[in-house]
Each structure stands twice: as structure tokens, then as C-alpha cells.
Amino acid sequence: MARVNIFIMLVYKFQVVNCMYIICEIISIYLFMGWEGNIEKGTSNTTTPPFVTSSMDR
């Protein structure tokens, strides 16, 4: 279990950096597509990717 935990810690460090880049890309995509339009349609809640919420819970 100790080896697995160390491996998860190393992977998690890389995932945090990747998540920040991915979140920035998603925000820029939403800005290009029109954030207000998505909120008016009510699709903003369903289109939020699960990895964003899972990374926040950790």
C-alpha cells in the first residue's frame, strides 16, 4: 500500500497541473461559445466535467 500511495501522490501532482490547464481551456472555450447562452439554456450544470468536482473534493 505504501508504494501505491507514493505513486498516487506523484500522479496527483501531475494531475493538479494538468487540471489547471484543462480548467483554463474549458473556461476559454466557454467564453468563446458564450457562457451566458449556456446558462440560459440550462446546460451549464450537465456539461460540467466530473473531474473538476472530484478534484475539488480532494
NORWOLIN-V73858 format. One line per field, one symbol per residue. phi: phi as a letter, one per 20 degrees, with the letter a starting at -180 (. if undefined). Layout:
BEGIN
phi=???
END
This chain:
BEGIN
phi=.ffffffffffffffffffffffffffffffffofffffffneffeefffffffffff
END
